[in-house]
Amino acid sequence: MLTEICQELRNWFNRDLPIYDGDFEIANGELVGFSDRLLEDQYYRIVGSIFNDGVHKYGDADLKDETFTGSVCPMAIPAAVLALDAKIEAWETKYGAGDGVERSPFASESWGGYSYSKSAGGYSGDSSGSRGGSWQSAFAYDLNKWRRI
């Protein structure tokens, strides 16, 4: 989910960390040759890979083995963004469309010719309704402080 969040924010939390460009190898699920450049549990972004583009955590050994030419970008993701990631993942589990059934965080009720819809939580940052019940609109308020234009 962190890859999608960073894309939405247009913020990869690079700060002034070096970006490594060149040829890279992933073996046994791990990025080879980065034990002196990344800290255990530090997040980093891979760009230019066929199988592994996106945000990963160093030490997780969750990558698909390959050799690629691209970039490895260390990240300094704030704890608040990681906590927000956990909240969004929980929201997606409850309301997301992972099983092909679109759920919504809204409850509706109608009686005697009267009806209303009530939000079940989150923030509505998209009053136009164009995004419906997406995590982007549900967490727009929290996401906006990290957004880059």
Backbone as CSV, one residue per row, in Angstrom:
resi,resn,N_x,N_y,N_z,CA_x,CA_y,CA_z,C_x,C_y,C_z
1,MET,0.824,-1.194,0.000,0.000,0.000,0.000,0.868,1.257,0.000
2,LEU,2.079,1.185,0.558,2.942,2.368,0.617,3.271,2.915,-0.769
3,THR,3.420,2.027,-1.745,3.682,2.498,-3.108,2.528,3.361,-3.597
4,GLU,1.302,2.894,-3.394,0.127,3.641,-3.838,-0.014,4.957,-3.074
5,ILE,0.268,4.931,-1.785,0.185,6.159,-0.983,1.205,7.181,-1.469
6,CYS,2.441,6.751,-1.676,3.483,7.678,-2.146,3.152,8.226,-3.526
7,GLN,2.584,7.382,-4.403,2.167,7.869,-5.721,1.073,8.916,-5.580
8,GLU,0.095,8.642,-4.727,-0.995,9.594,-4.505,-0.461,10.918,-3.967
9,LEU,0.511,10.842,-3.074,1.086,12.042,-2.460,2.105,12.739,-3.359
10,ARG,2.595,12.029,-4.377,3.717,12.519,-5.187,4.898,12.861,-4.276
11,ASN,5.092,12.030,-3.259,6.124,12.255,-2.251,6.758,10.899,-1.940
12,TRP,8.041,10.769,-2.259,8.756,9.513,-2.036,9.662,9.605,-0.818
13,PHE,9.569,10.670,-0.054,10.284,10.835,1.210,11.780,10.540,1.080
14,ASN,12.387,11.103,0.019,13.812,10.894,-0.229,14.700,11.788,0.619
15,ARG,14.167,12.932,1.029,14.955,13.943,1.734,16.234,14.186,0.950
16,ASP,17.387,14.160,1.590,18.661,14.356,0.893,19.448,13.060,0.809
17,LEU,18.765,11.943,0.812,19.432,10.652,0.746,19.930,10.397,-0.675
18,PRO,21.058,9.694,-0.824,21.585,9.429,-2.171,20.677,8.474,-2.938
19,ILE,20.639,8.656,-4.247,19.912,7.752,-5.130,20.959,6.964,-5.901
20,TYR,20.818,5.650,-5.910,21.783,4.775,-6.566,21.237,4.359,-7.921
21,ASP,21.982,4.677,-8.989,21.613,4.307,-10.355,22.610,3.285,-10.871
22,GLY,22.131,2.355,-11.700,23.035,1.375,-12.298,22.391,0.029,-12.473
23,ASP,23.249,-1.008,-12.477,22.794,-2.390,-12.610,22.708,-3.005,-11.218
24,PHE,21.596,-3.690,-10.936,21.365,-4.265,-9.617,20.944,-5.720,-9.740
25,GLU,21.217,-6.460,-8.686,20.827,-7.863,-8.638,19.979,-8.113,-7.397
26,ILE,18.949,-8.900,-7.599,18.130,-9.364,-6.483,18.258,-10.885,-6.466
27,ALA,18.747,-11.408,-5.352,18.930,-12.852,-5.208,18.361,-13.290,-3.860
28,ASN,17.706,-14.432,-3.862,17.073,-14.969,-2.647,16.127,-13.952,-2.007
29,GLY,15.483,-13.155,-2.849,14.495,-12.201,-2.368,15.055,-10.924,-1.782
30,GLU,16.388,-10.727,-1.858,17.008,-9.542,-1.263,17.846,-8.781,-2.277
31,LEU,17.923,-7.498,-2.091,18.752,-6.617,-2.905,20.214,-6.851,-2.527
32,VAL,21.033,-7.246,-3.494,22.431,-7.608,-3.235,23.298,-6.355,-3.156
33,GLY,24.180,-6.306,-2.151,25.171,-5.238,-2.043,24.691,-3.971,-1.360
34,PHE,23.631,-4.035,-0.577,23.120,-2.830,0.068,23.189,-2.866,1.582
35,SER,23.887,-3.845,2.142,23.955,-3.952,3.597,24.667,-2.761,4.234
36,ASP,25.513,-2.066,3.469,26.203,-0.882,4.006,25.532,0.424,3.570
37,ARG,24.447,0.339,2.784,23.777,1.556,2.298,22.366,1.731,2.853
38,LEU,21.761,0.642,3.296,20.411,0.691,3.857,20.431,0.082,5.249
39,LEU,19.636,0.635,6.119,19.511,0.097,7.482,18.426,-0.978,7.508
40,GLU,18.556,-1.924,8.399,17.522,-2.946,8.571,16.186,-2.246,8.843
41,ASP,15.142,-2.664,8.161,13.779,-2.112,8.265,13.617,-0.737,7.621
42,GLN,14.639,-0.225,6.923,14.496,1.047,6.212,13.740,0.798,4.905
43,TYR,12.876,1.724,4.546,12.137,1.619,3.303,12.975,2.176,2.162
44,TYR,12.774,1.611,0.978,13.459,2.079,-0.215,12.542,1.829,-1.414
45,ARG,12.828,2.546,-2.484,12.020,2.440,-3.698,12.887,1.895,-4.815
46,ILE,12.343,0.944,-5.553,13.006,0.415,-6.744,12.290,0.969,-7.962
47,VAL,13.082,1.473,-8.931,12.547,1.997,-10.182,13.319,1.339,-11.324
48,GLY,12.622,0.827,-12.315,13.268,0.253,-13.491,13.308,-1.264,-13.491
49,SER,12.735,-1.881,-12.501,12.692,-3.341,-12.402,11.473,-3.872,-13.151
50,ILE,11.593,-5.065,-13.665,10.436,-5.690,-14.311,9.464,-6.213,-13.266
51,PHE,10.000,-6.799,-12.187,9.153,-7.471,-11.201,8.984,-6.726,-9.881
52,ASN,9.881,-5.800,-9.563,9.935,-5.283,-8.188,9.781,-3.775,-8.038
53,ASP,9.328,-3.070,-9.062,9.138,-1.626,-8.906,8.224,-1.344,-7.716
54,GLY,8.581,-0.336,-6.937,7.741,0.044,-5.813,8.528,0.187,-4.534
55,VAL,7.807,0.348,-3.432,8.390,0.568,-2.109,8.538,-0.777,-1.399
56,HIS,9.708,-0.974,-0.795,10.007,-2.211,-0.067,10.708,-1.873,1.238
57,LYS,10.733,-2.833,2.148,11.427,-2.655,3.423,12.669,-3.542,3.414
58,TYR,13.826,-2.927,3.693,15.084,-3.670,3.657,15.093,-4.743,4.740
59,GLY,15.436,-5.958,4.326,15.483,-7.081,5.247,14.285,-8.005,5.152
60,ASP,13.256,-7.628,4.388,12.051,-8.455,4.306,12.191,-9.668,3.385
61,ALA,13.156,-9.651,2.465,13.374,-10.763,1.528,12.089,-11.134,0.791
62,ASP,11.357,-10.132,0.306,10.090,-10.361,-0.376,10.154,-10.057,-1.872
63,LEU,11.362,-9.866,-2.402,11.518,-9.493,-3.802,11.640,-10.723,-4.691
64,LYS,11.289,-10.544,-5.950,11.438,-11.611,-6.935,12.832,-11.488,-7.552
65,ASP,13.564,-12.581,-7.631,14.937,-12.566,-8.128,14.998,-12.083,-9.569
66,GLU,15.945,-11.183,-9.827,16.175,-10.647,-11.170,17.422,-9.775,-11.162
67,THR,17.893,-9.439,-12.347,18.926,-8.430,-12.537,18.276,-7.326,-13.358
68,PHE,18.493,-6.068,-12.974,17.851,-4.969,-13.691,18.746,-3.729,-13.698
69,THR,18.486,-2.851,-14.636,19.131,-1.543,-14.697,18.089,-0.526,-14.284
70,GLY,18.412,0.250,-13.274,17.441,1.222,-12.778,17.989,2.002,-11.620
71,SER,17.127,2.270,-10.634,17.499,3.070,-9.473,16.993,2.422,-8.193
72,VAL,17.764,2.622,-7.140,17.353,2.250,-5.794,17.418,3.531,-4.975
73,CYS,16.298,3.912,-4.405,16.177,5.192,-3.709,15.834,4.957,-2.243
74,PRO,16.785,5.177,-1.331,16.468,5.068,0.096,15.402,6.084,0.481
75,MET,14.574,5.731,1.444,13.475,6.595,1.863,13.541,6.819,3.368
76,ALA,13.003,7.946,3.793,12.878,8.271,5.217,11.405,8.577,5.477
77,ILE,10.602,7.533,5.530,9.160,7.694,5.696,8.864,7.988,7.164
78,PRO,8.173,9.101,7.455,7.830,9.431,8.844,6.922,8.377,9.481
79,ALA,7.053,8.210,10.778,6.239,7.250,11.524,4.744,7.536,11.350
80,ALA,4.378,8.803,11.240,2.967,9.158,11.064,2.420,8.634,9.744
81,VAL,3.236,8.615,8.711,2.803,8.091,7.412,2.681,6.573,7.481
82,LEU,3.585,5.923,8.195,3.496,4.471,8.363,2.231,4.098,9.152
83,ALA,1.900,4.893,10.155,0.667,4.657,10.922,-0.556,4.878,10.031
84,LEU,-0.502,5.887,9.181,-1.593,6.156,8.246,-1.734,5.005,7.247
85,ASP,-0.611,4.446,6.824,-0.627,3.282,5.936,-1.390,2.129,6.586
86,ALA,-1.144,1.882,7.861,-1.841,0.809,8.575,-3.345,1.088,8.637
87,LYS,-3.722,2.342,8.871,-5.150,2.699,8.919,-5.809,2.506,7.558
88,ILE,-5.090,2.906,6.500,-5.641,2.771,5.146,-5.783,1.294,4.783
89,GLU,-4.804,0.485,5.142,-4.906,-0.955,4.868,-6.100,-1.574,5.593
90,ALA,-6.329,-1.167,6.833,-7.489,-1.669,7.576,-8.780,-1.217,6.900
91,TRP,-8.820,0.034,6.455,-9.996,0.570,5.764,-10.235,-0.205,4.469
92,GLU,-9.155,-0.462,3.721,-9.258,-1.204,2.466,-9.775,-2.627,2.709
93,THR,-9.328,-3.244,3.794,-9.801,-4.590,4.127,-11.302,-4.578,4.385
94,LYS,-11.762,-3.545,5.068,-13.181,-3.461,5.417,-14.047,-2.972,4.257
95,TYR,-13.568,-1.944,3.528,-14.407,-1.300,2.515,-13.908,-1.465,1.087
96,GLY,-12.687,-1.979,0.899,-12.094,-2.063,-0.435,-12.803,-3.055,-1.326
97,ALA,-12.368,-3.089,-2.566,-13.001,-3.955,-3.562,-12.120,-5.151,-3.896
98,GLY,-11.429,-5.701,-2.915,-10.520,-6.807,-3.149,-11.183,-8.066,-3.676
99,ASP,-12.449,-8.274,-3.359,-13.136,-9.482,-3.814,-14.041,-9.203,-5.013
100,GLY,-13.883,-8.037,-5.630,-14.688,-7.686,-6.788,-16.021,-7.054,-6.431
101,VAL,-16.326,-6.980,-5.144,-17.568,-6.351,-4.699,-17.212,-4.995,-4.118
102,GLU,-17.705,-3.941,-4.737,-17.399,-2.589,-4.268,-18.178,-2.305,-2.990
103,ARG,-17.450,-2.025,-1.928,-18.089,-1.658,-0.672,-17.955,-0.150,-0.494
104,SER,-18.748,0.380,0.348,-18.697,1.807,0.599,-18.797,2.061,2.094
105,PRO,-18.125,3.114,2.584,-18.235,3.436,3.999,-19.492,4.252,4.318
106,PHE,-20.454,4.263,3.425,-21.652,5.059,3.622,-22.848,4.170,3.904
107,ALA,-23.707,4.628,4.804,-24.960,3.943,5.103,-26.088,4.842,4.634
108,SER,-27.094,4.258,4.033,-28.246,5.026,3.564,-29.506,4.492,4.210
109,GLU,-30.444,5.382,4.356,-31.729,4.988,4.923,-32.800,5.848,4.272
110,SER,-33.956,5.252,4.058,-35.068,6.043,3.519,-36.381,5.525,4.111
111,TRP,-37.310,6.440,4.305,-38.638,6.093,4.798,-39.579,7.243,4.484
112,GLY,-40.773,6.921,4.179,-41.823,7.905,3.929,-41.435,9.001,2.942
113,GLY,-40.738,8.658,1.884,-40.348,9.661,0.900,-39.123,10.478,1.290
114,TYR,-38.518,10.170,2.420,-37.332,10.894,2.888,-36.151,9.920,2.901
115,SER,-34.995,10.396,2.493,-33.814,9.543,2.552,-32.587,10.381,2.889
116,TYR,-31.575,9.714,3.419,-30.304,10.390,3.692,-29.178,9.370,3.628
117,SER,-27.972,9.876,3.463,-26.777,9.041,3.492,-25.864,9.591,4.561
118,LYS,-25.256,8.703,5.294,-24.410,9.104,6.400,-23.049,8.440,6.244
119,SER,-21.987,9.189,6.434,-20.644,8.623,6.379,-20.424,7.764,7.611
120,ALA,-19.735,6.622,7.405,-19.444,5.724,8.515,-18.049,5.955,9.065
121,GLY,-17.409,7.023,8.664,-16.068,7.304,9.179,-15.170,7.827,8.089
122,GLY,-14.010,8.320,8.475,-13.071,8.882,7.521,-13.443,10.299,7.182
123,TYR,-12.762,10.830,6.204,-12.985,12.202,5.778,-13.443,12.207,4.343
124,SER,-14.259,13.125,3.998,-14.671,13.265,2.613,-13.935,14.446,2.013
125,GLY,-12.881,14.157,1.306,-12.097,15.216,0.689,-12.507,15.458,-0.740
126,ASP,-13.495,14.749,-1.228,-13.914,14.880,-2.618,-15.429,15.013,-2.649
127,SER,-15.910,16.232,-2.482,-17.350,16.448,-2.403,-18.048,16.225,-3.736
128,SER,-17.296,16.158,-4.835,-17.925,15.941,-6.130,-18.426,14.517,-6.283
129,GLY,-17.911,13.616,-5.452,-18.337,12.228,-5.544,-17.675,11.464,-6.674
130,SER,-16.719,12.101,-7.379,-16.112,11.444,-8.521,-15.264,10.251,-8.122
131,ARG,-14.789,10.209,-6.890,-13.983,9.083,-6.451,-14.790,8.107,-5.615
132,GLY,-16.011,8.440,-5.346,-16.844,7.542,-4.571,-16.258,7.300,-3.199
133,GLY,-16.269,6.052,-2.763,-15.783,5.699,-1.444,-14.359,5.190,-1.479
134,SER,-13.439,5.917,-2.061,-12.055,5.479,-2.159,-11.270,5.838,-0.910
135,TRP,-10.164,5.137,-0.697,-9.303,5.462,0.434,-8.728,6.862,0.263
136,GLN,-8.539,7.303,-0.983,-8.017,8.651,-1.221,-8.961,9.717,-0.681
137,SER,-10.265,9.532,-0.889,-11.212,10.524,-0.379,-11.459,10.330,1.118
138,ALA,-11.457,9.081,1.578,-11.699,8.828,2.997,-10.586,9.386,3.878
139,PHE,-9.352,9.422,3.365,-8.215,9.879,4.157,-7.576,11.153,3.603
140,ALA,-8.319,11.898,2.787,-7.777,13.103,2.151,-7.214,14.095,3.166
141,TYR,-7.924,14.317,4.251,-7.468,15.276,5.258,-6.106,14.867,5.820
142,ASP,-5.955,13.609,6.170,-4.698,13.119,6.730,-3.584,13.093,5.682
143,LEU,-3.910,12.783,4.453,-2.912,12.701,3.388,-2.395,14.066,2.964
144,ASN,-3.246,15.074,3.024,-2.895,16.389,2.466,-1.650,17.025,3.085
145,LYS,-1.363,16.771,4.346,-0.189,17.388,4.963,1.119,16.852,4.385
146,TRP,1.069,15.675,3.726,2.271,15.067,3.148,2.326,15.221,1.632
147,ARG,1.280,15.793,1.050,1.155,15.883,-0.410,2.121,16.924,-0.991
148,ARG,2.709,16.570,-2.117,3.538,17.511,-2.880,2.823,17.844,-4.172
149,ILE,2.971,19.059,-4.585,2.256,19.514,-5.790,3.059,19.217,-7.026
